[in-house]
C-alpha cells in the first residue's frame, strides 16, 4: 500500500481559531526532530552495512520520518507565518550531532540498537496518539493521527528485525531491559530540549538546558492520559523481552502514569 504524502493532508480545513499556542510550540520542536530522521538513517546504514534488506527498510523509514517533519513544519507555518523552519533546523542540526560514520552501534550490538529503535518508536507513537487526542485544530489532528500510525508500523518493522538479530547475537533479557530503560531516560536529553529552543526561543538568548528541558516537558507531559501510558509500557516491555501484559507491566504502567502526571503538575506550577 502506498504511503501517504503531503497532498493527502486536508490543508484547506486549517482553522486558525483552534490553534493552541502551547501545542504550536511543541509541534514546531517535533518538526525539527522528525526531519532529522535522515541523519539517523545514515547512521543505521553504517551500522547495518552488510544487511541490504535492513538498509533498504531503514532508508524508507528515514524518508517517512523526514516527511513527518515536513508535514509538521508546513502546519506550523500556517499557524505562525513567521516560523522559519530552515533556520531553526540548521541551528538544531548544528547542535545535535550523530555518530554517522561509526560501523558499530553505540548500543554495543545490532540487537541492542534495534531494542533502542523500538523504544524510540514506542515514545513517538504514544506521543502522537496523545497529541492527536489533545488538539482541536483539525489539520494538526489529522497529521498526528497519520504519524502515530506510521510510528506503530515502524515499531513493528524494527521488532521484526530485532527477533532476527536476537537469534544471532543472543543478548539476554537483562541487557535488553537495561538498553530499553536507558533509552527511555534519554527522552529528556538535549535533543528535545534543544529542538524546543531552536524552534521557539533561539532569539531569546543562549540555550539553557534545564530551562528548555522543563519548558518542553511541561507542555508535552500534559497531553498524556493513562491509556497512552499503558499501551507504551506494553510495547516497551515486549521490546525488552518481558511479558507485555503481566503484573510487572501493570505496575510499571501505574508508576509511569503517576510520574508523568506528577511531573506535569510540578512543571505547570513552576511555569506559572
PyMOL commands that set and color helices and strands:
alter all, ss='L'
color gray80, all
select helices_A, chain A and resi 6-8+11-13+16-18+21-35+37-47+52-79+85-95+110-134+138-169+173-188+190-200+209-221+226-239+247-271
alter helices_A, ss='H'
color red, helices_A
deselect
rebuild
show_as cartoon
